[in-house]
Amino acid sequence: MSKKQVLTLWIVAASLGIAVIAVKATQNKGAESVTAVARGEKLLPTFPARDVTSVTIAGQDSTVTVRKDGAAWIVNERDSYPANTGMLGDFLTTLVDLKAAQGLEAGATYDKRFGLDDDASNPDDHGLHVTFQGSDGKDLGNMALGKSTRAAGADPFSMMGGGRTGRYVRVHTDPDSIYVVEETFPRISADPKDWLAEDFLQLDGIQRITLK
């Protein structure tokens, strides 16, 4: 092969490389749509965590409300049993600092795909819908927690890459967008029993139980 042919091949290869980079850049620009929250910004920048006195989490087949009763936090659906305040505190603190890893312009037609469809009969497609209220009963905000990025499958919009796991969410401040966050919220559930204080019922001192 002559030097001229080698040079020609190098030029062709370089041109193809530039074309691939240009196509990827165009795709990424289309995927990273203009949303209210940019990548790296907080999803709930003004979230008043300290003012929250009630959290309601609704799934497809169950709902739980954890609310403040005086100085205590209780679970409504379990006869006002004490709630797991550690878990609740971690949840609220995480939301204060929660940042967008990716933002997508995606309306209601994409809800089922990302696990955010409140009309879905499948729990995975429905997701969890969370409402926060203050002492006056007014909403302080709401959001939806959808599928994990892995559970949603190979998504052409996804820019997470490298096998990283996150979760799709929607916030009330931007109803026409879906965001990817790196937090998976593994403990957050709509099942009331998952919110009961872990040390509420101590069995160590019980010597006798009578069932009637």
PASEBA-1860 file (N, C-alpha, C; in nm, 3 decimals):
! residues 212
1> MSKKQVLT> 0.085/-0.119/0.000/0.000/0.000/0.000/0.089/0.125/0.000 ~ 0.057/0.215/-0.089/0.140/0.333/-0.101/0.110/0.433/0.011 ~ 0.204/0.529/0.027/0.185/0.632/0.130/0.059/0.713/0.102 ~ 0.030/0.735/-0.027/-0.087/0.812/-0.063/-0.215/0.741/-0.021 ~ -0.216/0.608/-0.039/-0.334/0.531/-0.001/-0.352/0.529/0.151 ~ -0.240/0.516/0.222/-0.245/0.517/0.369/-0.299/0.650/0.419 ~ -0.248/0.759/0.359/-0.293/0.892/0.397/-0.443/0.908/0.370 ~ -0.487/0.855/0.256/-0.629/0.864/0.222/-0.715/0.791/0.324
9> LWIVAASL> -0.669/0.672/0.367/-0.743/0.593/0.466/-0.751/0.666/0.600 ~ -0.641/0.731/0.636/-0.639/0.807/0.762/-0.737/0.922/0.756 ~ -0.743/0.988/0.642/-0.836/1.100/0.625/-0.981/1.052/0.635 ~ -1.010/0.938/0.571/-1.146/0.882/0.576/-1.183/0.844/0.718 ~ -1.088/0.778/0.790/-1.113/0.737/0.928/-1.139/0.858/1.018 ~ -1.059/0.962/0.998/-1.076/1.084/1.078/-1.211/1.148/1.050 ~ -1.251/1.149/0.925/-1.380/1.208/0.888/-1.495/1.132/0.951 ~ -1.485/0.997/0.950/-1.589/0.915/1.012/-1.597/0.940/1.163
17> GIAVIAVK> -1.479/0.953/1.225/-1.476/0.980/1.369/-1.544/1.111/1.404 ~ -1.515/1.213/1.325/-1.577/1.344/1.348/-1.728/1.336/1.328 ~ -1.771/1.258/1.227/-1.914/1.244/1.200/-1.985/1.175/1.316 ~ -1.922/1.070/1.372/-1.982/0.999/1.485/-1.996/1.090/1.606 ~ -1.891/1.167/1.634/-1.895/1.261/1.746/-2.006/1.364/1.727 ~ -2.021/1.411/1.605/-2.123/1.511/1.577/-2.263/1.454/1.596 ~ -2.282/1.329/1.551/-2.413/1.265/1.566/-2.447/1.245/1.713 ~ -2.349/1.197/1.792/-2.372/1.175/1.935/-2.403/1.306/2.005
25> ATQNKGAE> -2.333/1.410/1.967/-2.356/1.541/2.029/-2.498/1.589/2.000 ~ -2.543/1.564/1.876/-2.679/1.604/1.838/-2.782/1.524/1.916 ~ -2.759/1.392/1.930/-2.850/1.306/2.004/-2.858/1.349/2.150 ~ -2.743/1.374/2.209/-2.738/1.413/2.350/-2.809/1.547/2.373 ~ -2.792/1.637/2.278/-2.857/1.766/2.290/-3.007/1.751/2.285 ~ -3.054/1.656/2.199/-3.197/1.631/2.191/-3.248/1.562/2.315 ~ -3.167/1.470/2.373/-3.209/1.397/2.492/-3.210/1.487/2.613 ~ -3.106/1.569/2.626/-3.096/1.662/2.739/-3.178/1.786/2.706
33> SVTAVARG> -3.309/1.770/2.712/-3.399/1.876/2.671/-3.393/1.992/2.769 ~ -3.453/2.101/2.725/-3.460/2.219/2.810/-3.567/2.193/2.916 ~ -3.526/2.182/3.040/-3.618/2.157/3.150/-3.599/2.266/3.256 ~ -3.693/2.271/3.349/-3.686/2.375/3.452/-3.563/2.360/3.539 ~ -3.518/2.235/3.556/-3.400/2.207/3.638/-3.291/2.150/3.548 ~ -3.175/2.211/3.548/-3.063/2.164/3.468/-2.986/2.055/3.543 ~ -2.905/1.982/3.468/-2.825/1.877/3.529/-2.734/1.935/3.637 ~ -2.735/1.869/3.753/-2.652/1.915/3.864/-2.720/2.012/3.958
41> EKLLPTFP> -2.838/2.061/3.918/-2.913/2.152/4.004/-3.008/2.074/4.095 ~ -3.048/2.138/4.205/-3.140/2.074/4.299/-3.280/2.067/4.238 ~ -3.344/1.952/4.256/-3.480/1.935/4.204/-3.581/2.016/4.285 ~ -3.559/2.025/4.415/-3.651/2.096/4.504/-3.573/2.202/4.582 ~ -3.528/2.305/4.515/-3.438/2.402/4.580/-3.500/2.477/4.697 ~ -3.630/2.488/4.701/-3.695/2.561/4.811/-3.780/2.468/4.898 ~ -3.750/2.339/4.894/-3.831/2.242/4.969/-3.823/2.271/5.119 ~ -3.936/2.301/5.185/-3.935/2.336/5.327/-3.945/2.214/5.417
49> ARDVTSVT> -3.840/2.136/5.425/-3.844/2.011/5.499/-3.885/2.030/5.644 ~ -3.840/2.138/5.706/-3.870/2.162/5.848/-4.019/2.194/5.871 ~ -4.088/2.234/5.767/-4.229/2.270/5.781/-4.323/2.153/5.754 ~ -4.269/2.041/5.708/-4.352/1.926/5.674/-4.406/1.861/5.802 ~ -4.537/1.842/5.807/-4.599/1.775/5.922/-4.678/1.652/5.879 ~ -4.683/1.627/5.748/-4.754/1.509/5.697/-4.696/1.468/5.563 ~ -4.673/1.337/5.549/-4.623/1.282/5.423/-4.714/1.167/5.383 ~ -4.774/1.177/5.265/-4.861/1.070/5.214/-4.796/1.008/5.092
57> IAGQDSTV> -4.783/0.876/5.094/-4.723/0.803/4.982/-4.826/0.706/4.927 ~ -4.863/0.725/4.802/-4.965/0.642/4.739/-4.905/0.554/4.631 ~ -4.927/0.424/4.645/-4.886/0.329/4.543/-5.007/0.282/4.467 ~ -4.992/0.174/4.390/-5.104/0.124/4.311/-5.211/0.059/4.398 ~ -5.167/-0.011/4.503/-5.263/-0.086/4.584/-5.256/-0.054/4.734 ~ -5.182/0.048/4.772/-5.175/0.084/4.913/-5.134/0.231/4.928 ~ -5.168/0.287/5.043/-5.134/0.425/5.074/-5.098/0.436/5.221 ~ -4.999/0.517/5.250/-4.960/0.539/5.389/-4.945/0.690/5.413
65> TVRKDGAA> -4.990/0.733/5.529/-4.971/0.872/5.570/-4.897/0.873/5.703 ~ -4.782/0.936/5.703/-4.703/0.955/5.825/-4.718/1.101/5.863 ~ -4.772/1.126/5.983/-4.799/1.265/6.018/-4.754/1.295/6.161 ~ -4.739/1.422/6.185/-4.696/1.468/6.317/-4.817/1.490/6.405 ~ -4.814/1.431/6.524/-4.922/1.446/6.620/-4.861/1.498/6.750 ~ -4.869/1.628/6.770/-4.799/1.688/6.882/-4.650/1.684/6.856 ~ -4.576/1.620/6.946/-4.432/1.607/6.928/-4.393/1.476/6.862 ~ -4.492/1.389/6.839/-4.463/1.255/6.787/-4.505/1.241/6.641
73> WIVNERDS> -4.439/1.150/6.572/-4.478/1.114/6.436/-4.547/0.979/6.442 ~ -4.662/0.968/6.375/-4.741/0.846/6.381/-4.778/0.799/6.240 ~ -4.823/0.673/6.233/-4.868/0.615/6.106/-5.020/0.604/6.111 ~ -5.088/0.679/6.028/-5.234/0.683/6.029/-5.298/0.545/6.014 ~ -5.247/0.469/5.918/-5.310/0.342/5.883/-5.279/0.229/5.980 ~ -5.207/0.258/6.085/-5.177/0.157/6.188/-5.216/0.210/6.327 ~ -5.336/0.265/6.334/-5.393/0.311/6.461/-5.301/0.408/6.534 ~ -5.237/0.495/6.459/-5.150/0.599/6.515/-5.028/0.542/6.589
81> YPANTGML> -4.980/0.426/6.545/-4.856/0.372/6.602/-4.741/0.467/6.569 ~ -4.640/0.472/6.654/-4.523/0.556/6.629/-4.457/0.523/6.495 ~ -4.414/0.626/6.425/-4.350/0.608/6.294/-4.198/0.599/6.310 ~ -4.136/0.548/6.207/-3.990/0.539/6.202/-3.935/0.677/6.166 ~ -3.905/0.755/6.269/-3.860/0.893/6.247/-3.723/0.900/6.181 ~ -3.640/0.799/6.204/-3.509/0.798/6.140/-3.522/0.787/5.989 ~ -3.609/0.697/5.945/-3.631/0.678/5.802/-3.694/0.802/5.741 ~ -3.790/0.861/5.811/-3.855/0.981/5.761/-3.757/1.098/5.752
89> GDFLTTLV> -3.674/1.113/5.854/-3.576/1.221/5.853/-3.476/1.206/5.739 ~ -3.431/1.083/5.715/-3.339/1.057/5.605/-3.403/1.092/5.471 ~ -3.530/1.058/5.456/-3.602/1.085/5.332/-3.610/1.235/5.305 ~ -3.653/1.311/5.407/-3.668/1.455/5.390/-3.533/1.523/5.366 ~ -3.431/1.479/5.436/-3.297/1.536/5.419/-3.244/1.509/5.278 ~ -3.270/1.388/5.228/-3.226/1.353/5.093/-3.292/1.442/4.989 ~ -3.420/1.471/5.009/-3.493/1.554/4.912/-3.438/1.696/4.908 ~ -3.393/1.747/5.022/-3.338/1.882/5.026/-3.218/1.896/4.933
97> DLKAAQGL> -3.135/1.793/4.928/-3.012/1.798/4.848/-3.021/1.721/4.717 ~ -3.139/1.669/4.683/-3.155/1.586/4.564/-3.128/1.667/4.436 ~ -3.041/1.614/4.351/-3.003/1.684/4.228/-3.039/1.602/4.104 ~ -3.060/1.673/3.996/-3.092/1.609/3.869/-2.964/1.561/3.802 ~ -2.962/1.434/3.765/-2.851/1.381/3.686/-2.881/1.395/3.537 ~ -3.010/1.408/3.507/-3.053/1.421/3.367/-3.196/1.472/3.365 ~ -3.228/1.555/3.269/-3.364/1.605/3.255/-3.417/1.577/3.116 ~ -3.541/1.531/3.108/-3.602/1.497/2.979/-3.737/1.565/2.967
105> EAGATYDK> -3.764/1.625/2.852/-3.897/1.676/2.825/-3.984/1.557/2.789 ~ -4.076/1.522/2.878/-4.159/1.405/2.856/-4.291/1.424/2.929 ~ -4.399/1.431/2.853/-4.531/1.451/2.911/-4.595/1.323/2.957 ~ -4.726/1.327/2.974/-4.801/1.215/3.031/-4.793/1.087/2.947 ~ -4.770/1.097/2.818/-4.765/0.978/2.734/-4.648/0.887/2.769 ~ -4.548/0.941/2.840/-4.432/0.861/2.878/-4.441/0.809/3.021 ~ -4.550/0.841/3.092/-4.559/0.805/3.233/-4.544/0.656/3.260 ~ -4.616/0.575/3.184/-4.612/0.430/3.208/-4.473/0.375/3.183
113> RFGLDDDA> -4.409/0.422/3.082/-4.276/0.373/3.047/-4.175/0.394/3.160 ~ -4.189/0.507/3.229/-4.094/0.539/3.336/-4.149/0.510/3.476 ~ -4.265/0.442/3.481/-4.321/0.405/3.610/-4.381/0.520/3.686 ~ -4.449/0.610/3.616/-4.504/0.731/3.678/-4.652/0.749/3.645 ~ -4.720/0.641/3.606/-4.859/0.649/3.561/-4.953/0.618/3.677 ~ -5.020/0.720/3.730/-5.107/0.697/3.846/-5.237/0.627/3.809 ~ -5.257/0.596/3.680/-5.374/0.519/3.637/-5.339/0.374/3.605 ~ -5.212/0.339/3.617/-5.168/0.204/3.581/-5.213/0.102/3.685
121> SNPDDHGL> -5.247/-0.020/3.640/-5.287/-0.127/3.730/-5.166/-0.208/3.777 ~ -5.055/-0.196/3.706/-4.931/-0.262/3.744/-4.853/-0.172/3.839 ~ -4.820/-0.220/3.960/-4.748/-0.136/4.057/-4.619/-0.076/4.002 ~ -4.547/-0.153/3.918/-4.421/-0.103/3.863/-4.443/0.014/3.767 ~ -4.555/0.012/3.696/-4.586/0.121/3.603/-4.647/0.240/3.675 ~ -4.705/0.213/3.791/-4.772/0.318/3.868/-4.673/0.406/3.943 ~ -4.577/0.344/4.013/-4.481/0.418/4.091/-4.541/0.465/4.223 ~ -4.469/0.556/4.290/-4.513/0.611/4.418/-4.534/0.761/4.404
129> HVTFQGSD> -4.648/0.807/4.452/-4.680/0.949/4.443/-4.683/1.007/4.583 ~ -4.596/1.103/4.607/-4.572/1.154/4.742/-4.622/1.298/4.754 ~ -4.699/1.324/4.861/-4.750/1.458/4.888/-4.704/1.503/5.027 ~ -4.654/1.623/5.033/-4.607/1.681/5.160/-4.701/1.795/5.200 ~ -4.740/1.795/5.327/-4.828/1.900/5.376/-4.772/1.964/5.502 ~ -4.816/2.088/5.527/-4.776/2.160/5.647/-4.883/2.152/5.754 ~ -4.862/2.220/5.863/-4.954/2.215/5.976/-5.092/2.271/5.943 ~ -5.101/2.355/5.841/-5.230/2.413/5.802/-5.305/2.325/5.703
137> GKDLGNMA> -5.248/2.208/5.670/-5.313/2.115/5.578/-5.291/2.146/5.432 ~ -5.217/2.251/5.403/-5.190/2.287/5.264/-5.069/2.212/5.210 ~ -5.073/2.183/5.081/-4.962/2.113/5.017/-4.837/2.199/5.014 ~ -4.725/2.136/5.050/-4.595/2.203/5.040/-4.520/2.155/4.917 ~ -4.575/2.057/4.850/-4.511/2.002/4.731/-4.551/1.858/4.710 ~ -4.527/1.808/4.592/-4.550/1.667/4.564/-4.456/1.621/4.455 ~ -4.434/1.492/4.451/-4.345/1.435/4.352/-4.384/1.290/4.328 ~ -4.333/1.233/4.221/-4.358/1.093/4.189/-4.225/1.021/4.173
145> LGKSTRAA> -4.214/0.903/4.233/-4.095/0.820/4.221/-4.128/0.705/4.127 ~ -4.059/0.697/4.015/-4.086/0.595/3.916/-3.992/0.476/3.925 ~ -3.969/0.414/3.811/-3.883/0.295/3.804/-3.736/0.334/3.823 ~ -3.657/0.234/3.857/-3.514/0.255/3.854/-3.472/0.261/3.708 ~ -3.360/0.322/3.681/-3.316/0.334/3.542/-3.288/0.198/3.480 ~ -3.247/0.102/3.562/-3.223/-0.033/3.510/-3.355/-0.104/3.484 ~ -3.452/-0.085/3.573/-3.581/-0.151/3.557/-3.653/-0.103/3.432 ~ -3.627/0.021/3.392/-3.691/0.076/3.274/-3.631/0.022/3.145
153> GADPFSMM> -3.521/-0.050/3.156/-3.459/-0.110/3.039/-3.362/-0.018/2.969 ~ -3.312/-0.063/2.855/-3.217/0.018/2.777/-3.290/0.136/2.715 ~ -3.269/0.250/2.771/-3.342/0.369/2.728/-3.253/0.454/2.636 ~ -3.303/0.486/2.517/-3.222/0.567/2.425/-3.194/0.706/2.478 ~ -3.276/0.755/2.572/-3.253/0.887/2.629/-3.147/0.885/2.736 ~ -3.123/0.765/2.795/-3.039/0.760/2.915/-2.895/0.799/2.887 ~ -2.840/0.881/2.979/-2.701/0.923/2.970/-2.625/0.879/3.095 ~ -2.688/0.792/3.176/-2.625/0.748/3.300/-2.501/0.665/3.268
161> GGGRTGRY> -2.522/0.561/3.186/-2.409/0.479/3.140/-2.337/0.406/3.251 ~ -2.247/0.315/3.212/-2.159/0.246/3.304/-2.229/0.161/3.407 ~ -2.354/0.119/3.380/-2.424/0.034/3.473/-2.471/0.105/3.600 ~ -2.464/0.237/3.602/-2.507/0.313/3.720/-2.659/0.307/3.734 ~ -2.705/0.294/3.857/-2.848/0.286/3.882/-2.900/0.415/3.943 ~ -3.012/0.462/3.892/-3.077/0.579/3.947/-3.227/0.555/3.947 ~ -3.302/0.663/3.950/-3.447/0.650/3.951/-3.510/0.766/3.876 ~ -3.621/0.738/3.808/-3.694/0.842/3.737/-3.790/0.910/3.835
169> VRVHTDPD> -3.794/1.041/3.832/-3.885/1.115/3.920/-3.949/1.231/3.843 ~ -4.063/1.275/3.896/-4.127/1.395/3.844/-4.159/1.484/3.963 ~ -4.137/1.613/3.948/-4.166/1.707/4.056/-4.278/1.802/4.014 ~ -4.351/1.852/4.114/-4.469/1.933/4.084/-4.435/2.064/4.015 ~ -4.311/2.109/4.031/-4.272/2.236/3.970/-4.247/2.225/3.820 ~ -4.239/2.101/3.768/-4.211/2.082/3.626/-4.285/1.958/3.576 ~ -4.419/1.964/3.563/-4.500/1.848/3.529/-4.477/1.792/3.389 ~ -4.413/1.868/3.303/-4.390/1.821/3.166/-4.250/1.762/3.147
177> SIYVVEET> -4.182/1.737/3.257/-4.046/1.680/3.249/-4.031/1.560/3.341 ~ -3.938/1.475/3.305/-3.900/1.361/3.389/-3.750/1.374/3.416 ~ -3.713/1.350/3.540/-3.573/1.363/3.577/-3.517/1.230/3.624 ~ -3.388/1.212/3.598/-3.315/1.098/3.652/-3.233/1.148/3.770 ~ -3.241/1.077/3.882/-3.159/1.109/3.998/-3.077/0.986/4.033 ~ -2.966/1.007/4.100/-2.880/0.894/4.135/-2.925/0.824/4.263 ~ -3.016/0.884/4.336/-3.073/0.823/4.456/-3.182/0.724/4.414 ~ -3.184/0.604/4.473/-3.283/0.503/4.435/-3.399/0.493/4.534
185> FPRISADP> -3.388/0.553/4.651/-3.493/0.547/4.754/-3.539/0.404/4.781 ~ -3.448/0.313/4.814/-3.484/0.172/4.830/-3.580/0.144/4.945 ~ -3.585/0.229/5.047/-3.669/0.201/5.163/-3.807/0.268/5.155 ~ -3.824/0.358/5.061/-3.950/0.430/5.053/-4.059/0.341/4.995 ~ -4.170/0.332/5.068/-4.276/0.237/5.032/-4.411/0.297/5.066 ~ -4.516/0.245/5.002/-4.653/0.286/5.033/-4.718/0.188/5.130 ~ -4.641/0.093/5.181/-4.693/-0.007/5.276/-4.680/0.048/5.418 ~ -4.789/0.065/5.489/-4.783/0.123/5.624/-4.688/0.052/5.719
193> KDWLAEDF> -4.678/-0.080/5.710/-4.592/-0.153/5.804/-4.445/-0.117/5.789 ~ -4.406/-0.071/5.673/-4.266/-0.034/5.651/-4.229/0.097/5.721 ~ -4.330/0.169/5.769/-4.305/0.298/5.833/-4.319/0.293/5.985 ~ -4.347/0.176/6.040/-4.359/0.164/6.185/-4.223/0.174/6.252 ~ -4.219/0.236/6.369/-4.094/0.246/6.444/-4.042/0.106/6.473 ~ -3.915/0.085/6.446/-3.857/-0.049/6.461/-3.854/-0.096/6.605 ~ -3.845/-0.003/6.699/-3.835/-0.042/6.839/-3.965/-0.018/6.915 ~ -4.077/0.000/6.842/-4.202/0.030/6.911/-4.249/-0.087/6.996
201> LQLDGIQR> -4.244/-0.207/6.940/-4.289/-0.326/7.014/-4.168/-0.406/7.059 ~ -4.140/-0.405/7.189/-4.028/-0.478/7.245/-4.078/-0.611/7.302 ~ -4.024/-0.721/7.256/-4.070/-0.853/7.298/-3.985/-0.914/7.408 ~ -3.873/-0.851/7.443/-3.780/-0.913/7.537/-3.843/-0.940/7.673 ~ -3.927/-0.848/7.722/-3.981/-0.862/7.857/-4.114/-0.936/7.864 ~ -4.169/-0.978/7.748/-4.298/-1.046/7.747/-4.281/-1.192/7.786 ~ -4.357/-1.236/7.888/-4.352/-1.374/7.933/-4.477/-1.452/7.898 ~ -4.584/-1.381/7.868/-4.710/-1.451/7.841/-4.794/-1.369/7.744
209> ITLK> -4.855/-1.436/7.645/-4.944/-1.373/7.549/-5.074/-1.451/7.545 ~ -5.186/-1.380/7.560/-5.316/-1.445/7.558/-5.393/-1.398/7.435 ~ -5.444/-1.491/7.356/-5.522/-1.460/7.237/-5.667/-1.495/7.263 ~ -5.758/-1.405/7.233/-5.901/-1.431/7.253/-5.974/-1.420/7.121
END
